[in-house]
Amino acid sequence: METNNYTVTDQAGPKVAGRAVSAGDTLALTEPEARAELLSGAIVPEGKQPPAEDAVRSPKQLADTQARARGADSAKAEAKGATAEPAPQS
């Protein structure tokens, strides 16, 4: 299988694709090995810059995404809905 080179970013943990790494290391990975690591921001294709900090989701955006995943329109709406719901009756 063909491999491509990727650079480990500061966002990476101690292991990337099962390998012990440090920021700035170069890894040769297949596309399946690299897929999740690219999505998490742990690696970037060799020669490309990692995304700027403000390009990474803010805590508010993350909370809204998580709330929508649970079925709410946003974290704010979910918080309002939590206080407006009646307590369960026994």
C-alpha positions in Angstrom: 0.0 0.0 0.0 1.2 3.5 -0.8 2.3 5.8 2.0 2.5 9.5 2.4 4.6 11.6 4.8 2.9 13.6 7.6 4.2 16.0 10.2 3.2 15.6 13.8 1.6 18.7 15.3 1.5 20.2 18.8 -2.0 18.9 19.2 -0.9 15.2 19.0 -0.7 13.1 22.1 2.2 10.9 22.9 1.2 8.4 20.2 0.0 8.8 16.7 -1.3 5.8 14.7 0.1 3.6 17.5 3.6 5.1 17.3 5.4 7.1 20.0 6.0 10.6 18.6 6.9 14.2 19.4 5.7 17.4 17.7 7.6 17.9 14.5 8.3 14.2 13.8 7.6 12.9 10.3 5.6 9.7 9.8 5.1 7.6 6.7 1.4 6.5 6.9 -1.1 4.8 4.6 -4.3 6.7 4.0 -6.3 4.5 6.4 -3.7 5.0 9.1 -3.7 8.7 8.7 -7.4 9.3 8.4 -8.4 9.7 12.0 -5.2 11.5 12.9 -5.7 14.1 10.2 -9.3 14.7 11.4 -8.1 15.2 15.0 -5.4 17.6 13.9 -2.6 15.4 15.3 -0.8 15.4 11.9 -0.7 17.4 8.7 0.6 16.5 5.3 4.3 17.1 5.1 5.0 20.7 4.0 1.7 22.1 5.2 1.2 24.3 8.2 -1.1 23.1 11.0 -4.4 25.0 11.4 -4.2 28.3 13.4 -5.5 28.0 16.9 -8.6 30.1 16.1 -9.4 27.7 13.2 -9.9 24.9 15.8 -13.4 24.8 17.2 -14.1 27.0 20.2 -15.6 25.5 23.4 -18.9 27.2 22.5 -18.9 25.6 19.0 -18.1 22.3 20.6 -20.9 22.6 23.1 -23.4 23.5 20.4 -22.2 20.5 18.2 -22.6 18.1 21.2 -26.0 19.5 22.0 -27.2 19.2 18.4 -25.9 15.6 18.5 -28.3 15.0 21.4 -31.2 16.6 19.5 -31.2 20.2 20.8 -30.9 23.2 18.5 -27.9 24.5 20.6 -26.3 24.2 24.0 -28.1 27.4 25.0 -31.5 26.0 23.9 -30.7 22.8 25.7 -29.9 24.6 28.9 -33.2 26.6 28.7 -35.1 23.4 28.0 -33.5 21.6 31.0 -34.9 24.2 33.4 -38.3 24.4 31.7 -39.0 20.6 31.8 -41.2 19.4 34.7 -39.8 17.0 37.2 -40.8 13.3 36.6 -43.7 12.2 38.7 -43.8 9.0 40.6 
